[in-house]
């Protein structure tokens, strides 16, 4: 399943494109954000179980912001999980 998630305006990335296959992440692409960091996060989570990524990335903050690009990915995955 392919999903496009619009992120919080608090983060540098504007959206996250996510492809899942059942309970696993196939591919992730961030639009915007810190290019090296978002590429790193995307590659690290590919092949992982959705629940594990949610657990690891939820609550991460970027500086004084209430969220971050990784935390936004966790939010997106929670929304995807609700549709499974």
PyMOL Python script that loads the backbone (N, CA, C, O; Angstrom):
from pymol import cmd

cmd.read_pdbstr("""\
ATOM      1  N   UNK A   1       0.836  -1.160   0.000  1.00  0.00           N
ATOM      2  CA  UNK A   1       0.000   0.000   0.000  1.00  0.00           C
ATOM      3  C   UNK A   1       0.893   1.240   0.000  1.00  0.00           C
ATOM      4  O   UNK A   1       1.867   1.311   0.750  1.00  0.00           O
ATOM      5  N   UNK A   2       0.562   2.200  -0.831  1.00  0.00           N
ATOM      6  CA  UNK A   2       1.316   3.446  -0.900  1.00  0.00           C
ATOM      7  C   UNK A   2       0.499   4.557  -0.245  1.00  0.00           C
ATOM      8  O   UNK A   2      -0.701   4.694  -0.484  1.00  0.00           O
ATOM      9  N   UNK A   3       1.181   5.346   0.588  1.00  0.00           N
ATOM     10  CA  UNK A   3       0.535   6.415   1.340  1.00  0.00           C
ATOM     11  C   UNK A   3       1.387   7.668   1.261  1.00  0.00           C
ATOM     12  O   UNK A   3       2.615   7.596   1.297  1.00  0.00           O
ATOM     13  N   UNK A   4       0.727   8.828   1.153  1.00  0.00           N
ATOM     14  CA  UNK A   4       1.413  10.111   1.254  1.00  0.00           C
ATOM     15  C   UNK A   4       0.885  10.790   2.510  1.00  0.00           C
ATOM     16  O   UNK A   4      -0.320  10.994   2.656  1.00  0.00           O
ATOM     17  N   UNK A   5       1.789  11.135   3.408  1.00  0.00           N
ATOM     18  CA  UNK A   5       1.426  11.747   4.690  1.00  0.00           C
ATOM     19  C   UNK A   5       1.913  13.186   4.714  1.00  0.00           C
ATOM     20  O   UNK A   5       3.099  13.451   4.516  1.00  0.00           O
ATOM     21  N   UNK A   6       0.998  14.110   4.957  1.00  0.00           N
ATOM     22  CA  UNK A   6       1.341  15.525   5.090  1.00  0.00           C
ATOM     23  C   UNK A   6       1.811  15.757   6.521  1.00  0.00           C
ATOM     24  O   UNK A   6       1.075  15.487   7.470  1.00  0.00           O
ATOM     25  N   UNK A   7       3.028  16.255   6.677  1.00  0.00           N
ATOM     26  CA  UNK A   7       3.626  16.414   8.002  1.00  0.00           C
ATOM     27  C   UNK A   7       3.175  17.703   8.687  1.00  0.00           C
ATOM     28  O   UNK A   7       2.566  18.580   8.073  1.00  0.00           O
ATOM     29  N   UNK A   8       3.489  17.788   9.959  1.00  0.00           N
ATOM     30  CA  UNK A   8       3.236  18.985  10.758  1.00  0.00           C
ATOM     31  C   UNK A   8       4.063  20.140  10.197  1.00  0.00           C
ATOM     32  O   UNK A   8       5.186  19.927   9.739  1.00  0.00           O
ATOM     33  N   UNK A   9       3.527  21.355  10.226  1.00  0.00           N
ATOM     34  CA  UNK A   9       4.311  22.506   9.756  1.00  0.00           C
ATOM     35  C   UNK A   9       5.520  22.794  10.644  1.00  0.00           C
ATOM     36  O   UNK A   9       6.349  23.629  10.283  1.00  0.00           O
ATOM     37  N   UNK A  10       5.645  22.132  11.790  1.00  0.00           N
ATOM     38  CA  UNK A  10       6.789  22.328  12.680  1.00  0.00           C
ATOM     39  C   UNK A  10       8.069  21.682  12.157  1.00  0.00           C
ATOM     40  O   UNK A  10       9.159  22.020  12.619  1.00  0.00           O
ATOM     41  N   UNK A  11       7.958  20.765  11.206  1.00  0.00           N
ATOM     42  CA  UNK A  11       9.145  20.063  10.719  1.00  0.00           C
ATOM     43  C   UNK A  11       9.535  20.545   9.329  1.00  0.00           C
ATOM     44  O   UNK A  11       8.735  21.155   8.620  1.00  0.00           O
ATOM     45  N   UNK A  12      10.763  20.265   8.957  1.00  0.00           N
ATOM     46  CA  UNK A  12      11.303  20.737   7.677  1.00  0.00           C
ATOM     47  C   UNK A  12      10.743  19.973   6.476  1.00  0.00           C
ATOM     48  O   UNK A  12      10.582  20.553   5.401  1.00  0.00           O
ATOM     49  N   UNK A  13      10.447  18.701   6.639  1.00  0.00           N
ATOM     50  CA  UNK A  13       9.869  17.949   5.522  1.00  0.00           C
ATOM     51  C   UNK A  13       8.385  18.292   5.406  1.00  0.00           C
ATOM     52  O   UNK A  13       7.712  18.520   6.411  1.00  0.00           O
ATOM     53  N   UNK A  14       7.887  18.327   4.180  1.00  0.00           N
ATOM     54  CA  UNK A  14       6.483  18.693   3.963  1.00  0.00           C
ATOM     55  C   UNK A  14       5.571  17.480   3.854  1.00  0.00           C
ATOM     56  O   UNK A  14       4.376  17.562   4.139  1.00  0.00           O
ATOM     57  N   UNK A  15       6.141  16.360   3.442  1.00  0.00           N
ATOM     58  CA  UNK A  15       5.351  15.123   3.340  1.00  0.00           C
ATOM     59  C   UNK A  15       6.284  13.924   3.344  1.00  0.00           C
ATOM     60  O   UNK A  15       7.485  14.030   3.094  1.00  0.00           O
ATOM     61  N   UNK A  16       5.679  12.778   3.638  1.00  0.00           N
ATOM     62  CA  UNK A  16       6.425  11.523   3.635  1.00  0.00           C
ATOM     63  C   UNK A  16       5.653  10.534   2.778  1.00  0.00           C
ATOM     64  O   UNK A  16       4.458  10.320   2.982  1.00  0.00           O
ATOM     65  N   UNK A  17       6.342   9.936   1.822  1.00  0.00           N
ATOM     66  CA  UNK A  17       5.731   8.913   0.979  1.00  0.00           C
ATOM     67  C   UNK A  17       6.189   7.558   1.506  1.00  0.00           C
ATOM     68  O   UNK A  17       7.385   7.292   1.627  1.00  0.00           O
ATOM     69  N   UNK A  18       5.209   6.706   1.818  1.00  0.00           N
ATOM     70  CA  UNK A  18       5.501   5.436   2.477  1.00  0.00           C
ATOM     71  C   UNK A  18       4.848   4.306   1.698  1.00  0.00           C
ATOM     72  O   UNK A  18       3.686   4.395   1.302  1.00  0.00           O
ATOM     73  N   UNK A  19       5.609   3.249   1.486  1.00  0.00           N
ATOM     74  CA  UNK A  19       5.065   2.031   0.883  1.00  0.00           C
ATOM     75  C   UNK A  19       5.199   0.909   1.897  1.00  0.00           C
ATOM     76  O   UNK A  19       6.285   0.652   2.418  1.00  0.00           O
ATOM     77  N   UNK A  20       4.082   0.243   2.170  1.00  0.00           N
ATOM     78  CA  UNK A  20       4.083  -0.869   3.111  1.00  0.00           C
ATOM     79  C   UNK A  20       3.574  -2.130   2.431  1.00  0.00           C
ATOM     80  O   UNK A  20       2.891  -2.078   1.408  1.00  0.00           O
ATOM     81  N   UNK A  21       3.923  -3.253   3.022  1.00  0.00           N
ATOM     82  CA  UNK A  21       3.456  -4.555   2.551  1.00  0.00           C
ATOM     83  C   UNK A  21       3.017  -5.319   3.791  1.00  0.00           C
ATOM     84  O   UNK A  21       3.831  -5.954   4.462  1.00  0.00           O
ATOM     85  N   UNK A  22       1.743  -5.255   4.084  1.00  0.00           N
ATOM     86  CA  UNK A  22       1.257  -5.872   5.311  1.00  0.00           C
ATOM     87  C   UNK A  22       1.751  -5.084   6.504  1.00  0.00           C
ATOM     88  O   UNK A  22       1.411  -3.912   6.662  1.00  0.00           O
ATOM     89  N   UNK A  23       2.549  -5.716   7.344  1.00  0.00           N
ATOM     90  CA  UNK A  23       3.032  -5.062   8.558  1.00  0.00           C
ATOM     91  C   UNK A  23       4.478  -4.578   8.429  1.00  0.00           C
ATOM     92  O   UNK A  23       5.079  -4.157   9.417  1.00  0.00           O
ATOM     93  N   UNK A  24       5.036  -4.635   7.222  1.00  0.00           N
ATOM     94  CA  UNK A  24       6.427  -4.208   7.005  1.00  0.00           C
ATOM     95  C   UNK A  24       6.497  -2.973   6.113  1.00  0.00           C
ATOM     96  O   UNK A  24       5.630  -2.723   5.276  1.00  0.00           O
ATOM     97  N   UNK A  25       7.572  -2.212   6.330  1.00  0.00           N
ATOM     98  CA  UNK A  25       7.834  -1.032   5.523  1.00  0.00           C
ATOM     99  C   UNK A  25       8.694  -1.444   4.332  1.00  0.00           C
ATOM    100  O   UNK A  25       9.732  -2.084   4.496  1.00  0.00           O
ATOM    101  N   UNK A  26       8.254  -1.072   3.136  1.00  0.00           N
ATOM    102  CA  UNK A  26       8.990  -1.396   1.916  1.00  0.00           C
ATOM    103  C   UNK A  26       9.897  -0.226   1.519  1.00  0.00           C
ATOM    104  O   UNK A  26      11.074  -0.425   1.217  1.00  0.00           O
ATOM    105  N   UNK A  27       9.350   0.987   1.520  1.00  0.00           N
ATOM    106  CA  UNK A  27      10.103   2.159   1.055  1.00  0.00           C
ATOM    107  C   UNK A  27       9.569   3.406   1.735  1.00  0.00           C
ATOM    108  O   UNK A  27       8.370   3.515   1.993  1.00  0.00           O
ATOM    109  N   UNK A  28      10.465   4.354   2.027  1.00  0.00           N
ATOM    110  CA  UNK A  28      10.097   5.638   2.604  1.00  0.00           C
ATOM    111  C   UNK A  28      10.870   6.729   1.883  1.00  0.00           C
ATOM    112  O   UNK A  28      12.073   6.594   1.657  1.00  0.00           O
ATOM    113  N   UNK A  29      10.186   7.811   1.519  1.00  0.00           N
ATOM    114  CA  UNK A  29      10.817   8.990   0.937  1.00  0.00           C
ATOM    115  C   UNK A  29      10.267  10.223   1.623  1.00  0.00           C
ATOM    116  O   UNK A  29       9.053  10.418   1.676  1.00  0.00           O
ATOM    117  N   UNK A  30      11.152  11.057   2.150  1.00  0.00           N
ATOM    118  CA  UNK A  30      10.763  12.328   2.737  1.00  0.00           C
ATOM    119  C   UNK A  30      10.884  13.398   1.659  1.00  0.00           C
ATOM    120  O   UNK A  30      11.829  13.377   0.869  1.00  0.00           O
ATOM    121  N   UNK A  31       9.938  14.333   1.618  1.00  0.00           N
ATOM    122  CA  UNK A  31      10.023  15.482   0.728  1.00  0.00           C
ATOM    123  C   UNK A  31      10.427  16.664   1.595  1.00  0.00           C
ATOM    124  O   UNK A  31       9.680  17.087   2.478  1.00  0.00           O
ATOM    125  N   UNK A  32      11.621  17.191   1.333  1.00  0.00           N
ATOM    126  CA  UNK A  32      12.160  18.263   2.157  1.00  0.00           C
ATOM    127  C   UNK A  32      12.865  17.684   3.369  1.00  0.00           C
ATOM    128  O   UNK A  32      13.061  16.473   3.473  1.00  0.00           O
ATOM    129  N   UNK A  33      13.237  18.548   4.265  1.00  0.00           N
ATOM    130  CA  UNK A  33      13.941  18.110   5.467  1.00  0.00           C
ATOM    131  C   UNK A  33      15.436  18.070   5.248  1.00  0.00           C
ATOM    132  O   UNK A  33      15.928  18.406   4.171  1.00  0.00           O
ATOM    133  N   UNK A  34      16.149  17.661   6.270  1.00  0.00           N
ATOM    134  CA  UNK A  34      17.612  17.533   6.194  1.00  0.00           C
ATOM    135  C   UNK A  34      17.923  16.296   5.370  1.00  0.00           C
ATOM    136  O   UNK A  34      17.767  15.171   5.844  1.00  0.00           O
ATOM    137  N   UNK A  35      18.357  16.503   4.149  1.00  0.00           N
ATOM    138  CA  UNK A  35      18.468  15.437   3.167  1.00  0.00           C
ATOM    139  C   UNK A  35      19.231  14.211   3.673  1.00  0.00           C
ATOM    140  O   UNK A  35      18.741  13.090   3.540  1.00  0.00           O
ATOM    141  N   UNK A  36      20.391  14.398   4.238  1.00  0.00           N
ATOM    142  CA  UNK A  36      21.174  13.253   4.717  1.00  0.00           C
ATOM    143  C   UNK A  36      20.472  12.511   5.840  1.00  0.00           C
ATOM    144  O   UNK A  36      20.449  11.280   5.859  1.00  0.00           O
ATOM    145  N   UNK A  37      19.898  13.260   6.778  1.00  0.00           N
ATOM    146  CA  UNK A  37      19.216  12.623   7.909  1.00  0.00           C
ATOM    147  C   UNK A  37      17.974  11.868   7.470  1.00  0.00           C
ATOM    148  O   UNK A  37      17.747  10.739   7.904  1.00  0.00           O
ATOM    149  N   UNK A  38      17.166  12.482   6.612  1.00  0.00           N
ATOM    150  CA  UNK A  38      15.935  11.806   6.197  1.00  0.00           C
ATOM    151  C   UNK A  38      16.236  10.589   5.331  1.00  0.00           C
ATOM    152  O   UNK A  38      15.528   9.585   5.407  1.00  0.00           O
ATOM    153  N   UNK A  39      17.287  10.670   4.501  1.00  0.00           N
ATOM    154  CA  UNK A  39      17.680   9.486   3.724  1.00  0.00           C
ATOM    155  C   UNK A  39      18.138   8.367   4.653  1.00  0.00           C
ATOM    156  O   UNK A  39      17.822   7.198   4.435  1.00  0.00           O
ATOM    157  N   UNK A  40      18.885   8.739   5.689  1.00  0.00           N
ATOM    158  CA  UNK A  40      19.354   7.746   6.650  1.00  0.00           C
ATOM    159  C   UNK A  40      18.216   7.070   7.379  1.00  0.00           C
ATOM    160  O   UNK A  40      18.196   5.846   7.503  1.00  0.00           O
ATOM    161  N   UNK A  41      17.263   7.855   7.865  1.00  0.00           N
ATOM    162  CA  UNK A  41      16.094   7.295   8.554  1.00  0.00           C
ATOM    163  C   UNK A  41      15.340   6.378   7.604  1.00  0.00           C
ATOM    164  O   UNK A  41      14.968   5.265   7.974  1.00  0.00           O
ATOM    165  N   UNK A  42      15.115   6.844   6.375  1.00  0.00           N
ATOM    166  CA  UNK A  42      14.363   6.051   5.396  1.00  0.00           C
ATOM    167  C   UNK A  42      15.024   4.707   5.138  1.00  0.00           C
ATOM    168  O   UNK A  42      14.348   3.678   5.115  1.00  0.00           O
ATOM    169  N   UNK A  43      16.309   4.704   4.949  1.00  0.00           N
ATOM    170  CA  UNK A  43      17.007   3.439   4.673  1.00  0.00           C
ATOM    171  C   UNK A  43      17.032   2.518   5.885  1.00  0.00           C
ATOM    172  O   UNK A  43      16.945   1.298   5.747  1.00  0.00           O
ATOM    173  N   UNK A  44      17.149   3.098   7.062  1.00  0.00           N
ATOM    174  CA  UNK A  44      17.181   2.268   8.272  1.00  0.00           C
ATOM    175  C   UNK A  44      15.854   1.560   8.525  1.00  0.00           C
ATOM    176  O   UNK A  44      15.851   0.428   9.009  1.00  0.00           O
ATOM    177  N   UNK A  45      14.738   2.192   8.212  1.00  0.00           N
ATOM    178  CA  UNK A  45      13.446   1.591   8.534  1.00  0.00           C
ATOM    179  C   UNK A  45      12.929   0.639   7.460  1.00  0.00           C
ATOM    180  O   UNK A  45      12.024  -0.152   7.727  1.00  0.00           O
ATOM    181  N   UNK A  46      13.482   0.699   6.263  1.00  0.00           N
ATOM    182  CA  UNK A  46      13.021  -0.200   5.202  1.00  0.00           C
ATOM    183  C   UNK A  46      13.240  -1.649   5.612  1.00  0.00           C
ATOM    184  O   UNK A  46      14.334  -2.031   6.028  1.00  0.00           O
ATOM    185  N   UNK A  47      12.200  -2.440   5.490  1.00  0.00           N
ATOM    186  CA  UNK A  47      12.247  -3.853   5.872  1.00  0.00           C
ATOM    187  C   UNK A  47      11.847  -4.114   7.313  1.00  0.00           C
ATOM    188  O   UNK A  47      11.684  -5.266   7.715  1.00  0.00           O
ATOM    189  N   UNK A  48      11.688  -3.051   8.094  1.00  0.00           N
ATOM    190  CA  UNK A  48      11.319  -3.218   9.506  1.00  0.00           C
ATOM    191  C   UNK A  48       9.809  -3.351   9.670  1.00  0.00           C
ATOM    192  O   UNK A  48       9.037  -2.939   8.804  1.00  0.00           O
ATOM    193  N   UNK A  49       9.405  -3.931  10.791  1.00  0.00           N
ATOM    194  CA  UNK A  49       7.999  -4.023  11.155  1.00  0.00           C
ATOM    195  C   UNK A  49       7.490  -2.630  11.546  1.00  0.00           C
ATOM    196  O   UNK A  49       8.196  -1.876  12.215  1.00  0.00           O
ATOM    197  N   UNK A  50       6.295  -2.299  11.138  1.00  0.00           N
ATOM    198  CA  UNK A  50       5.690  -0.999  11.436  1.00  0.00           C
ATOM    199  C   UNK A  50       5.696  -0.730  12.935  1.00  0.00           C
ATOM    200  O   UNK A  50       6.067   0.363  13.363  1.00  0.00           O
ATOM    201  N   UNK A  51       5.292  -1.706  13.737  1.00  0.00           N
ATOM    202  CA  UNK A  51       5.207  -1.503  15.194  1.00  0.00           C
ATOM    203  C   UNK A  51       6.560  -1.150  15.809  1.00  0.00           C
ATOM    204  O   UNK A  51       6.631  -0.319  16.715  1.00  0.00           O
ATOM    205  N   UNK A  52       7.626  -1.771  15.325  1.00  0.00           N
ATOM    206  CA  UNK A  52       8.945  -1.488  15.871  1.00  0.00           C
ATOM    207  C   UNK A  52       9.380  -0.059  15.544  1.00  0.00           C
ATOM    208  O   UNK A  52       9.959   0.627  16.386  1.00  0.00           O
ATOM    209  N   UNK A  53       9.102   0.381  14.329  1.00  0.00           N
ATOM    210  CA  UNK A  53       9.467   1.743  13.932  1.00  0.00           C
ATOM    211  C   UNK A  53       8.672   2.759  14.747  1.00  0.00           C
ATOM    212  O   UNK A  53       9.228   3.758  15.204  1.00  0.00           O
ATOM    213  N   UNK A  54       7.378   2.510  14.931  1.00  0.00           N
ATOM    214  CA  UNK A  54       6.553   3.404  15.751  1.00  0.00           C
ATOM    215  C   UNK A  54       7.144   3.516  17.152  1.00  0.00           C
ATOM    216  O   UNK A  54       7.280   4.615  17.690  1.00  0.00           O
ATOM    217  N   UNK A  55       7.489   2.385  17.732  1.00  0.00           N
ATOM    218  CA  UNK A  55       8.040   2.364  19.095  1.00  0.00           C
ATOM    219  C   UNK A  55       9.356   3.142  19.183  1.00  0.00           C
ATOM    220  O   UNK A  55       9.577   3.882  20.141  1.00  0.00           O
ATOM    221  N   UNK A  56      10.216   2.977  18.199  1.00  0.00           N
ATOM    222  CA  UNK A  56      11.537   3.611  18.241  1.00  0.00           C
ATOM    223  C   UNK A  56      11.503   5.111  17.941  1.00  0.00           C
ATOM    224  O   UNK A  56      12.295   5.869  18.501  1.00  0.00           O
ATOM    225  N   UNK A  57      10.599   5.544  17.066  1.00  0.00           N
ATOM    226  CA  UNK A  57      10.631   6.933  16.599  1.00  0.00           C
ATOM    227  C   UNK A  57       9.632   7.870  17.268  1.00  0.00           C
ATOM    228  O   UNK A  57       9.788   9.089  17.193  1.00  0.00           O
ATOM    229  N   UNK A  58       8.621   7.328  17.912  1.00  0.00           N
ATOM    230  CA  UNK A  58       7.615   8.181  18.565  1.00  0.00           C
ATOM    231  C   UNK A  58       8.262   9.050  19.634  1.00  0.00           C
ATOM    232  O   UNK A  58       9.099   8.589  20.411  1.00  0.00           O
ATOM    233  N   UNK A  59       7.864  10.300  19.656  1.00  0.00           N
ATOM    234  CA  UNK A  59       8.313  11.199  20.717  1.00  0.00           C
ATOM    235  C   UNK A  59       9.655  11.875  20.487  1.00  0.00           C
ATOM    236  O   UNK A  59      10.080  12.678  21.317  1.00  0.00           O
ATOM    237  N   UNK A  60      10.339  11.574  19.381  1.00  0.00           N
ATOM    238  CA  UNK A  60      11.608  12.251  19.104  1.00  0.00           C
ATOM    239  C   UNK A  60      11.309  13.705  18.758  1.00  0.00           C
ATOM    240  O   UNK A  60      10.404  14.000  17.977  1.00  0.00           O
ATOM    241  N   UNK A  61      12.081  14.602  19.352  1.00  0.00           N
ATOM    242  CA  UNK A  61      11.895  16.032  19.121  1.00  0.00           C
ATOM    243  C   UNK A  61      13.102  16.592  18.379  1.00  0.00           C
ATOM    244  O   UNK A  61      14.215  16.079  18.490  1.00  0.00           O
ATOM    245  N   UNK A  62      12.855  17.645  17.628  1.00  0.00           N
ATOM    246  CA  UNK A  62      13.914  18.346  16.902  1.00  0.00           C
ATOM    247  C   UNK A  62      14.107  19.697  17.578  1.00  0.00           C
ATOM    248  O   UNK A  62      13.304  20.613  17.402  1.00  0.00           O
ATOM    249  N   UNK A  63      15.170  19.807  18.344  1.00  0.00           N
ATOM    250  CA  UNK A  63      15.416  21.046  19.075  1.00  0.00           C
ATOM    251  C   UNK A  63      14.281  21.338  20.037  1.00  0.00           C
ATOM    252  O   UNK A  63      13.894  20.478  20.828  1.00  0.00           O
ATOM    253  N   UNK A  64      13.752  22.534  19.973  1.00  0.00           N
ATOM    254  CA  UNK A  64      12.663  22.918  20.876  1.00  0.00           C
ATOM    255  C   UNK A  64      11.281  22.591  20.305  1.00  0.00           C
ATOM    256  O   UNK A  64      10.266  22.855  20.949  1.00  0.00           O
ATOM    257  N   UNK A  65      11.242  22.022  19.109  1.00  0.00           N
ATOM    258  CA  UNK A  65       9.963  21.662  18.487  1.00  0.00           C
ATOM    259  C   UNK A  65       9.341  20.476  19.211  1.00  0.00           C
ATOM    260  O   UNK A  65      10.048  19.677  19.825  1.00  0.00           O
ATOM    261  N   UNK A  66       8.040  20.364  19.139  1.00  0.00           N
ATOM    262  CA  UNK A  66       7.317  19.269  19.791  1.00  0.00           C
ATOM    263  C   UNK A  66       7.377  17.959  19.006  1.00  0.00           C
ATOM    264  O   UNK A  66       6.932  16.922  19.498  1.00  0.00           O
ATOM    265  N   UNK A  67       7.924  17.999  17.793  1.00  0.00           N
ATOM    266  CA  UNK A  67       7.972  16.823  16.927  1.00  0.00           C
ATOM    267  C   UNK A  67       9.252  16.863  16.106  1.00  0.00           C
ATOM    268  O   UNK A  67      10.089  17.745  16.298  1.00  0.00           O
ATOM    269  N   UNK A  68       9.406  15.912  15.193  1.00  0.00           N
ATOM    270  CA  UNK A  68      10.577  15.824  14.316  1.00  0.00           C
ATOM    271  C   UNK A  68      10.175  15.032  13.079  1.00  0.00           C
ATOM    272  O   UNK A  68       9.086  14.460  13.030  1.00  0.00           O
ATOM    273  N   UNK A  69      11.042  14.997  12.095  1.00  0.00           N
ATOM    274  CA  UNK A  69      10.748  14.180  10.913  1.00  0.00           C
ATOM    275  C   UNK A  69      10.583  12.698  11.281  1.00  0.00           C
ATOM    276  O   UNK A  69       9.642  12.069  10.798  1.00  0.00           O
ATOM    277  N   UNK A  70      11.457  12.113  12.116  1.00  0.00           N
ATOM    278  CA  UNK A  70      11.235  10.716  12.513  1.00  0.00           C
ATOM    279  C   UNK A  70       9.925  10.521  13.281  1.00  0.00           C
ATOM    280  O   UNK A  70       9.231   9.527  13.067  1.00  0.00           O
ATOM    281  N   UNK A  71       9.579  11.452  14.168  1.00  0.00           N
ATOM    282  CA  UNK A  71       8.320  11.339  14.913  1.00  0.00           C
ATOM    283  C   UNK A  71       7.125  11.448  13.979  1.00  0.00           C
ATOM    284  O   UNK A  71       6.105  10.792  14.191  1.00  0.00           O
ATOM    285  N   UNK A  72       7.249  12.278  12.940  1.00  0.00           N
ATOM    286  CA  UNK A  72       6.171  12.394  11.953  1.00  0.00           C
ATOM    287  C   UNK A  72       6.015  11.086  11.183  1.00  0.00           C
ATOM    288  O   UNK A  72       4.897  10.705  10.834  1.00  0.00           O
ATOM    289  N   UNK A  73       7.115  10.399  10.915  1.00  0.00           N
ATOM    290  CA  UNK A  73       7.040   9.086  10.281  1.00  0.00           C
ATOM    291  C   UNK A  73       6.284   8.118  11.186  1.00  0.00           C
ATOM    292  O   UNK A  73       5.459   7.342  10.703  1.00  0.00           O
ATOM    293  N   UNK A  74       6.549   8.151  12.470  1.00  0.00           N
ATOM    294  CA  UNK A  74       5.837   7.290  13.419  1.00  0.00           C
ATOM    295  C   UNK A  74       4.340   7.596  13.400  1.00  0.00           C
ATOM    296  O   UNK A  74       3.520   6.678  13.425  1.00  0.00           O
ATOM    297  N   UNK A  75       3.982   8.875  13.357  1.00  0.00           N
ATOM    298  CA  UNK A  75       2.562   9.264  13.287  1.00  0.00           C
ATOM    299  C   UNK A  75       1.922   8.746  12.008  1.00  0.00           C
ATOM    300  O   UNK A  75       0.795   8.251  12.023  1.00  0.00           O
ATOM    301  N   UNK A  76       2.645   8.863  10.909  1.00  0.00           N
ATOM    302  CA  UNK A  76       2.125   8.373   9.634  1.00  0.00           C
ATOM    303  C   UNK A  76       1.898   6.866   9.695  1.00  0.00           C
ATOM    304  O   UNK A  76       0.884   6.366   9.208  1.00  0.00           O
ATOM    305  N   UNK A  77       2.834   6.153  10.289  1.00  0.00           N
ATOM    306  CA  UNK A  77       2.705   4.697  10.387  1.00  0.00           C
ATOM    307  C   UNK A  77       1.554   4.296  11.300  1.00  0.00           C
ATOM    308  O   UNK A  77       0.887   3.292  11.050  1.00  0.00           O
ATOM    309  N   UNK A  78       1.314   5.064  12.349  1.00  0.00           N
ATOM    310  CA  UNK A  78       0.144   4.801  13.201  1.00  0.00           C
ATOM    311  C   UNK A  78      -1.135   4.938  12.390  1.00  0.00           C
ATOM    312  O   UNK A  78      -2.046   4.120  12.518  1.00  0.00           O
ATOM    313  N   UNK A  79      -1.203   5.971  11.555  1.00  0.00           N
ATOM    314  CA  UNK A  79      -2.394   6.180  10.718  1.00  0.00           C
ATOM    315  C   UNK A  79      -2.547   5.035   9.715  1.00  0.00           C
ATOM    316  O   UNK A  79      -3.663   4.575   9.474  1.00  0.00           O
ATOM    317  N   UNK A  80      -1.451   4.575   9.133  1.00  0.00           N
ATOM    318  CA  UNK A  80      -1.505   3.450   8.197  1.00  0.00           C
ATOM    319  C   UNK A  80      -1.977   2.189   8.918  1.00  0.00           C
ATOM    320  O   UNK A  80      -2.801   1.436   8.398  1.00  0.00           O
ATOM    321  N   UNK A  81      -1.453   1.973  10.104  1.00  0.00           N
ATOM    322  CA  UNK A  81      -1.807   0.783  10.881  1.00  0.00           C
ATOM    323  C   UNK A  81      -3.305   0.723  11.161  1.00  0.00           C
ATOM    324  O   UNK A  81      -3.893  -0.358  11.189  1.00  0.00           O
ATOM    325  N   UNK A  82      -3.920   1.885  11.369  1.00  0.00           N
ATOM    326  CA  UNK A  82      -5.361   1.932  11.643  1.00  0.00           C
ATOM    327  C   UNK A  82      -6.184   1.456  10.449  1.00  0.00           C
ATOM    328  O   UNK A  82      -7.326   1.027  10.614  1.00  0.00           O
ATOM    329  N   UNK A  83      -5.607   1.530   9.240  1.00  0.00           N
ATOM    330  CA  UNK A  83      -6.340   1.094   8.040  1.00  0.00           C
ATOM    331  C   UNK A  83      -6.119  -0.365   7.712  1.00  0.00           C
ATOM    332  O   UNK A  83      -6.794  -0.910   6.838  1.00  0.00           O
ATOM    333  N   UNK A  84      -5.176  -1.016   8.401  1.00  0.00           N
ATOM    334  CA  UNK A  84      -4.884  -2.434   8.110  1.00  0.00           C
ATOM    335  C   UNK A  84      -5.929  -3.349   8.720  1.00  0.00           C
ATOM    336  O   UNK A  84      -5.842  -4.569   8.576  1.00  0.00           O
TER     337      UNK A  84
END
""", "prot")
cmd.dss("prot")
cmd.show_as("cartoon", "prot")
cmd.util.cbc("prot")
cmd.orient("prot")
